[in-house]
Amino acid sequence: KYTVNSLTDVVEGCECRVNNLETAAKSKNLVALDVDQIISRAYSKEGLIERDYHIFNNNCEVFATWCRYGQGFSLQSEAKEGKPLIETIESVHIMSDNANEQKERSTSGWGFVAGVVAATAGAAAAFWEYKRERSEFDEQLTQIRKECPNPFVSIHNIKPIAGDLIEIKRKDYSHWAVYVGNGFAVHLNRNANEFDYKYMLSPLKDVVDGCECRVNNLEKAASGRNLVALDVNEIVRRAYSRQGQVEENYDLFKYNCEDFVTWCRYGHGFSLQSDAKTGKPLIETFGPIINNALKYTNSGSVDPSSDKVKEVSKTLNS
C-alpha cells in the first residue's frame, strides 16, 4: 500500500541517504520533474493498494523514480541476477581487511566457499521446484475461487448478513472473516507489530483494508464434506467465543483464518487453500538450504561468533 508517514518512521532507525539516482536517470535520458509535480505524483497514490507489486518488476524504487522522473525504473530490478537469495549468500562471504590474515585463512576458507557453492546449486534446484509447485497452487486457487458465483467487488457492493463468511482477495491468497452484524467481523490475523496471531473483532472495512471482497459461504465444499451450516446465533456465538484470544497453534497450512471461519459456520474447520498445500512460501523452500551454508563458518575460515556471521544468521532465520 502507498502510505504517507513521517520520515522517521520510514527509516525506522536504519541508516539512510539522499540518492536521486541522477546518473542512472541521465543514462535513460530522463530529467527530474518540477518539485511540485514530484510531490503531486507521490500524493496521487496515497492510500492505494498496489496489486501489481513485484519485488523485481514493480517495487518501491520503481515508484520513487516514477515520481521524480515520470518513468519508473529500478537498478535493483535491473540487476536481476542479484536476487535476494543470492545477495544473502554473497553476504556470507566475510572477507578480512587484513591481506596477511586473509592469506593465512585461505586454505581453510575453501570449505566455506564449497558450502556456499553447494548451497547455491541446491537453492537453484529448489527454486525451480518451487516455481512449479507455485504454478500448480495458483491454478488450484483460481479453480477454488471459481466455485463461488459471487464476484469480488468493493466492500460497498456487498450486503452480508450475520453468519456469512467474507472472503477478502489478497494478491497471493484469500483472507477470511465471519460477519457478525452491525458492520463488524471476527477474524484470525497477525497481531500488529507482533509475531503471534489473534482473534480480533474489527470493523469489516478495516478487515477488508481496501481490497476486493465477497460473501462466500463455501457451501459446495461444505456439502462435499457432509457439513451443513449451523444456526446463525451459534455461528456468531462461536466467532465471539474466540475474540481476544491468541492462537498459539496457528499454521499457514494446518490451521489458518479459513479453518477458523468454517469452524464457526459448520462446526468443523477446513481450508481449501490448505488443501492446495503446494503453494508454500518461498522462504520455507529456501530457509533450510541457505542455513546449511552457515555450518561451514565452523571450518576455521570464519569466526562463527563474529558480528557479521550473527547478522547473516539473524537475517536468514527471520
C-alpha positions as CSV (number, residue, x, y, z in Angstrom):
1,K,0.0,0.0,0.0
2,Y,1.1,3.6,-0.7
3,T,1.3,5.3,2.7
4,V,2.3,8.8,3.9
5,N,4.4,8.6,7.0
6,S,6.9,10.6,8.9
7,L,10.4,10.1,7.5
8,T,11.5,8.9,11.0
9,D,9.0,6.1,10.9
10,V,10.0,5.1,7.3
11,V,13.7,5.0,8.2
12,E,12.9,3.1,11.4
13,G,16.4,3.5,12.9
14,C,18.3,2.4,9.8
15,E,21.0,4.4,8.0
16,C,19.8,6.4,5.0
17,R,20.9,9.0,2.5
18,V,19.6,11.3,-0.2
19,N,20.1,9.5,-3.6
20,N,18.3,11.0,-6.6
21,L,19.8,8.5,-9.0
22,E,20.9,11.2,-11.4
23,T,23.5,9.1,-13.2
24,A,21.1,6.3,-13.9
25,A,18.3,8.7,-14.9
26,K,20.7,10.5,-17.3
27,S,21.7,7.3,-18.9
28,K,18.0,6.7,-19.6
29,N,17.6,10.3,-21.0
30,L,15.4,11.2,-18.1
31,V,15.4,14.6,-16.2
32,A,13.8,15.4,-12.9
33,L,10.3,16.9,-13.0
34,D,9.3,20.1,-11.2
35,V,9.3,19.7,-7.4
36,D,5.5,20.4,-7.2
37,Q,4.9,17.7,-9.8
38,I,7.0,15.2,-8.0
39,I,5.1,15.8,-4.8
40,S,1.8,15.7,-6.6
41,R,2.6,12.3,-8.1
42,A,3.6,10.9,-4.7
43,Y,0.4,12.1,-3.1
44,S,-1.7,10.8,-6.0
45,K,-1.0,7.2,-4.9
46,E,-1.6,7.8,-1.2
47,G,-3.9,5.1,0.3
48,L,-4.0,2.9,-2.9
49,I,-3.1,-0.8,-2.8
50,E,-0.6,-1.8,-5.4
51,R,-2.0,-5.1,-6.6
52,D,0.8,-5.5,-9.2
53,Y,3.6,-5.2,-6.7
54,H,6.6,-7.4,-7.6
55,I,9.9,-7.3,-5.9
56,F,11.7,-7.3,-9.3
57,N,9.3,-5.8,-11.7
58,N,7.4,-3.2,-9.7
59,N,8.8,-2.2,-6.3
60,C,9.3,0.8,-4.1
61,E,12.3,2.1,-6.2
62,V,10.1,2.0,-9.4
63,F,7.5,4.1,-7.6
64,A,10.1,6.7,-6.3
65,T,11.7,7.1,-9.7
66,W,8.3,7.4,-11.4
67,C,7.5,10.3,-9.1
68,R,10.8,12.1,-9.7
69,Y,11.4,11.3,-13.4
70,G,8.0,10.5,-14.8
71,Q,9.2,7.0,-15.7
72,G,9.8,4.3,-13.2
73,F,13.0,2.2,-13.1
74,S,14.8,0.1,-10.5
75,L,18.6,-0.5,-10.5
76,Q,17.9,-3.4,-8.1
77,S,15.5,-4.9,-10.6
78,E,17.9,-4.5,-13.5
79,A,20.5,-6.5,-11.6
80,K,18.1,-9.4,-11.7
81,E,20.8,-12.0,-11.1
82,G,21.3,-10.4,-7.7
83,K,18.0,-11.6,-6.3
84,P,17.7,-11.5,-2.5
85,L,18.7,-15.2,-2.2
86,I,22.0,-14.6,-4.0
87,E,22.5,-11.4,-2.1
88,T,22.1,-13.3,1.1
89,I,24.5,-16.0,0.1
90,E,27.1,-13.4,-1.1
91,S,26.8,-11.6,2.2
92,V,28.1,-14.7,3.9
93,H,31.5,-14.2,2.2
94,I,33.1,-12.5,5.1
95,M,36.5,-11.1,3.9
96,S,39.2,-9.9,6.2
97,D,40.5,-6.4,5.7
98,N,44.0,-7.7,6.6
99,A,45.6,-9.2,3.5
100,N,48.0,-11.3,5.5
101,E,45.3,-12.7,7.7
102,Q,43.2,-13.4,4.7
103,K,46.2,-15.4,3.2
104,E,46.6,-17.4,6.4
105,R,42.9,-18.3,6.3
106,S,42.7,-19.0,2.5
107,T,43.2,-22.8,2.8
108,S,40.6,-23.3,5.5
109,G,38.3,-20.9,3.7
110,W,37.8,-23.4,0.8
111,G,35.4,-25.4,3.0
112,F,33.2,-22.4,3.5
113,V,33.3,-21.5,-0.2
114,A,32.4,-25.1,-1.2
115,G,29.5,-24.8,1.2
116,V,28.2,-21.7,-0.4
117,V,28.6,-23.1,-3.9
118,A,26.7,-26.3,-2.8
119,A,24.0,-24.2,-1.2
120,T,23.7,-22.1,-4.3
121,A,23.3,-25.1,-6.5
122,G,20.8,-26.6,-4.2
123,A,18.9,-23.4,-3.9
124,A,18.7,-23.1,-7.7
125,A,17.1,-26.6,-8.0
126,A,14.8,-25.8,-5.1
127,F,13.8,-22.5,-6.8
128,W,12.6,-24.2,-10.0
129,E,10.8,-26.8,-7.9
130,Y,9.1,-24.0,-6.0
131,K,8.1,-22.3,-9.3
132,R,6.5,-25.5,-10.5
133,E,4.6,-26.0,-7.2
134,R,3.6,-22.4,-7.0
135,S,2.2,-22.5,-10.5
136,E,0.1,-25.6,-9.6
137,F,-1.1,-23.8,-6.4
138,D,-2.1,-20.7,-8.4
139,E,-4.1,-22.9,-10.8
140,Q,-5.8,-24.6,-7.9
141,L,-6.5,-21.3,-6.1
142,T,-8.1,-20.0,-9.4
143,Q,-10.3,-23.0,-9.6
144,I,-11.3,-22.7,-5.9
145,R,-12.3,-19.1,-6.4
146,K,-14.4,-20.0,-9.4
147,E,-16.6,-22.3,-7.3
148,C,-18.2,-19.3,-5.7
149,P,-20.7,-17.5,-8.1
150,N,-20.3,-14.2,-6.3
151,P,-17.7,-11.9,-7.9
152,F,-15.1,-10.0,-5.9
153,V,-16.3,-6.4,-5.6
154,S,-15.7,-3.3,-3.5
155,I,-16.9,-3.6,0.1
156,H,-19.6,-1.0,-0.7
157,N,-21.2,-3.5,-3.1
158,I,-21.7,-6.4,-0.7
159,K,-24.6,-6.9,1.7
160,P,-23.6,-9.6,4.2
161,I,-25.9,-10.9,6.9
162,A,-24.8,-12.2,10.3
163,G,-23.1,-15.6,10.0
164,D,-21.8,-15.0,6.4
165,L,-18.2,-15.8,5.6
166,I,-16.3,-13.0,3.9
167,E,-13.5,-13.8,1.5
168,I,-11.0,-10.9,1.0
169,K,-8.9,-11.2,-2.1
170,R,-5.2,-10.6,-1.4
171,K,-2.5,-10.9,-4.1
172,D,-1.5,-14.5,-3.4
173,Y,-4.1,-15.8,-1.1
174,S,-7.5,-15.1,0.4
175,H,-8.1,-13.8,3.9
176,W,-11.3,-14.8,5.7
177,A,-13.6,-13.3,8.3
178,V,-17.0,-14.1,9.9
179,Y,-19.5,-11.3,9.6
180,V,-21.3,-10.8,13.0
181,G,-23.5,-7.9,12.1
182,N,-23.6,-4.1,12.5
183,G,-20.6,-3.7,10.2
184,F,-18.3,-5.9,12.3
185,A,-16.4,-9.1,11.7
186,V,-14.3,-11.5,13.6
187,H,-11.1,-12.8,12.0
188,L,-7.8,-14.5,12.8
189,N,-4.9,-12.3,11.9
190,R,-1.4,-11.4,12.9
191,N,-1.2,-9.0,15.8
192,A,0.1,-5.6,14.8
193,N,3.9,-5.2,15.4
194,E,4.0,-8.7,17.0
195,F,4.6,-12.2,15.7
196,D,1.6,-14.0,17.2
197,Y,-1.9,-14.5,15.7
198,K,-5.0,-13.3,17.5
199,Y,-8.8,-13.5,17.0
200,M,-10.0,-9.9,16.5
201,L,-13.3,-8.2,16.4
202,S,-12.9,-5.3,13.8
203,P,-15.0,-3.2,11.5
204,L,-15.4,-5.1,8.3
205,K,-13.9,-2.1,6.3
206,D,-10.7,-2.4,8.4
207,V,-10.5,-6.1,7.8
208,V,-11.0,-5.7,4.0
209,D,-8.5,-2.8,4.0
210,G,-9.2,-1.5,0.5
211,C,-9.2,-5.0,-1.2
212,E,-12.0,-6.6,-3.1
213,C,-14.2,-9.0,-1.2
214,R,-17.3,-11.1,-1.4
215,V,-19.7,-13.3,0.6
216,N,-18.5,-16.8,0.1
217,N,-20.1,-19.4,2.5
218,L,-18.2,-22.3,0.8
219,E,-21.5,-24.3,0.5
220,K,-20.1,-26.6,-2.2
221,A,-17.0,-27.5,-0.2
222,A,-19.1,-28.0,2.9
223,S,-21.6,-30.2,1.1
224,G,-18.7,-32.3,-0.2
225,R,-17.7,-32.9,3.4
226,N,-21.3,-33.6,4.5
227,L,-21.4,-30.4,6.6
228,V,-24.4,-28.1,7.0
229,A,-24.5,-24.6,8.3
230,L,-25.2,-24.1,12.0
231,D,-27.9,-21.7,13.3
232,V,-26.9,-18.0,12.8
233,N,-26.9,-17.4,16.5
234,E,-24.5,-20.4,17.0
235,I,-22.2,-19.1,14.2
236,V,-22.0,-15.7,15.8
237,R,-21.5,-17.1,19.3
238,R,-18.6,-19.3,18.1
239,A,-17.0,-16.3,16.5
240,Y,-17.3,-14.1,19.6
241,S,-16.1,-17.0,21.8
242,R,-12.6,-16.7,20.4
243,Q,-12.4,-12.9,20.4
244,G,-9.2,-11.5,22.0
245,Q,-7.6,-14.9,22.3
246,V,-4.1,-15.6,20.9
247,E,-3.9,-18.6,18.6
248,E,-0.8,-20.4,19.6
249,N,-1.3,-23.3,17.1
250,Y,-1.6,-21.0,14.0
251,D,-0.1,-22.7,11.0
252,L,-0.4,-21.4,7.4
253,F,-1.3,-24.9,6.2
254,K,-2.7,-26.8,9.2
255,Y,-4.8,-24.1,10.9
256,N,-5.4,-20.7,9.4
257,C,-8.1,-18.0,9.1
258,E,-10.2,-20.1,6.8
259,D,-10.2,-23.0,9.2
260,F,-11.5,-20.7,11.8
261,V,-14.4,-19.2,9.8
262,T,-15.5,-22.6,8.6
263,W,-15.4,-24.0,12.2
264,C,-17.7,-21.1,13.1
265,R,-20.2,-21.7,10.3
266,Y,-20.1,-25.5,10.0
267,G,-18.8,-26.8,13.4
268,H,-15.8,-28.3,11.6
269,G,-12.9,-26.3,10.2
270,F,-11.4,-26.8,6.8
271,S,-9.4,-24.8,4.4
272,L,-9.4,-25.2,0.6
273,Q,-6.1,-23.2,0.5
274,S,-4.6,-25.6,2.9
275,D,-5.7,-28.5,0.7
276,A,-3.6,-26.9,-2.0
277,K,-0.5,-27.3,0.1
278,T,2.0,-27.0,-2.7
279,G,1.8,-23.2,-2.6
280,K,4.2,-23.0,0.4
281,P,6.0,-19.7,1.0
282,L,9.4,-19.3,-0.8
283,I,11.2,-19.0,2.5
284,E,10.0,-22.5,3.5
285,T,11.7,-23.9,0.5
286,F,14.9,-21.9,0.8
287,G,15.4,-21.4,4.5
288,P,16.9,-24.8,5.4
289,I,19.0,-24.8,2.3
290,I,20.6,-21.4,2.9
291,N,21.1,-22.2,6.6
292,N,23.2,-25.2,5.6
293,A,25.8,-22.8,4.2
294,L,26.3,-21.3,7.6
295,K,27.6,-24.6,9.1
296,Y,30.8,-24.0,7.1
297,T,31.5,-21.0,9.2
298,N,32.9,-23.5,11.7
299,S,35.6,-24.6,9.3
300,G,38.0,-22.2,10.7
301,S,37.9,-19.7,7.9
302,V,35.3,-17.6,9.6
303,D,34.7,-16.9,13.3
304,P,31.2,-18.1,13.9
305,S,30.8,-15.8,16.8
306,S,31.7,-12.7,14.8
307,D,29.1,-9.9,14.5
308,K,28.9,-10.4,10.7
309,V,28.0,-14.1,11.0
310,K,25.5,-13.3,13.7
311,E,24.0,-10.7,11.4
312,V,23.7,-13.1,8.5
313,S,22.3,-15.8,10.7
314,K,19.7,-13.4,12.1
315,T,18.7,-12.4,8.6
316,L,18.2,-16.0,7.4
317,N,16.4,-17.1,10.5
318,S,14.0,-14.2,10.3
